[in-house]
């Protein structure tokens, strides 16, 4: 019976996602503030026709819900979480054109979650900020680049079908249900993928996928993602940029391994070539006191559109992390390179960070890094960043 209900919900969820734009949508705050003047707006759970049903999906704030059967509050299955990141940092790359003074920027996120059956989850993410390369020229900040606007970062619905977990999303990631065997938690952009740079597709798009837990530590997942310049190109067409990915993992008591494979269309319609990537990841956490966890990752790819002499692309990562080092914080060291073409020199990046939890809702993380440059006449880059994170 549960399987039959899940199969009924699946097409409804897909229908819900279809009218959504592939790219993130900007929220008009002026229109939202005007909602309080409208007496007929209701945000209610529409599962069922009982007018006495008061389980609103996303309600709250006086004036948002007008019916006598609604109290204007959140439903008992709806939660909201908030987080804010403040960034303070500077970069020295050797020349006036590539040196950036100390900058202070921010990122902000709201996550809304609700369940209709107790086994499913509707998730909406709202982002704001100006901390990424588009506005600060500091790519390692890895923040929300929205130009100070509040944007819909993604909408997804996750539900069970038989023994599997299925999800559909707009502006989602094909790797949403993947397990990458890595325990390193560094804050920079280059090394936070643990070497799984291209095999686990991100960057948003119309997405669906599934995962299955076999028990005894074994799990598998797949994901599909379409990224289009225009909505009219559709999904799974010759014009769409389709990504297909598979992931398998094993997690033991103190170690884990995973393998991830992706086939990614390169967007060249005349040749219809596909790039392929395979990533191998593993971690080990020793049981002795004072010993760090060790995470490693290696990815190899085939760029089908490149010249024969430079068609292989590799990424590498190794990271050490000491939990509860110097008190309650975590100390980490990592090195790696990302998407290096065959016969090219690897531009390694090295970093060290310390994440100190001031309390349950506030963490301060300083990090220092250096990134090599193999380009003639370009110096290595050195950066220092302090990230302060609040969650509430």
Number of C-alpha atoms within 10 A of each C-alpha: 6 10 12 10 11 16 14 11 15 19 11 10 18 16 11 15 20 13 10 16 14 24 21 20 15 15 13 11 10 8 9 9 9 9 13 14 10 12 12 11 14 18 18 18 16 12 9 7 8 8 11 10 14 20 23 23 24 20 21 15 11 11 16 22 23 16 15 10 12 20 18 23 18 21 19 12 15 20 15 15 12 14 16 18 21 19 21 16 21 16 22 18 19 14 10 8 8 14 17 17 9 12 14 16 18 22 23 21 20 18 16 18 18 22 19 15 9 9 10 17 20 20 19 19 18 20 24 23 23 21 28 22 15 13 14 15 14 22 15 21 26 17 24 24 20 20 14 15 16 20 21 20 23 23 20 23 23 22 24 22 17 14 11 14 18 23 25 25 30 29 26 27 26 32 27 20 21 25 23 28 25 26 20 25 20 26 22 19 14 22 26 19 19 33 29 31 25 27 27 27 24 16 11 20 27 28 26 25 24 24 23 18 14 12 8 9 12 16 18 21 24 24 26 26 30 27 22 19 11 12 14 9 15 17 19 13 10 13 17 21 23 23 26 21 25 23 24 20 22 20 18 11 8 11 18 22 22 23 24 26 24 26 22 23 20 18 18 12 12 6 10 13 16 19 19 23 23 23 26 22 25 23 24 20 18 13 10 7 7 11 14 21 21 21 25 25 26 22 25 23 24 19 20 18 16 12 9 10 9 16 16 21 20 22 23 25 24 23 27 24 24 20 18 13 17 11 9 12 17 21 22 21 21 24 21 23 24 24 19 19 19 16 11 10 13 19 16 19 21 19 22 19 23 23 24 20 17 12 10 9 11 16 17 18 20 18 21 17 20 19 19 18 17 13 10 6 8 13 16 17 17 19 19 18 24 21 21 20 19 17 14 11
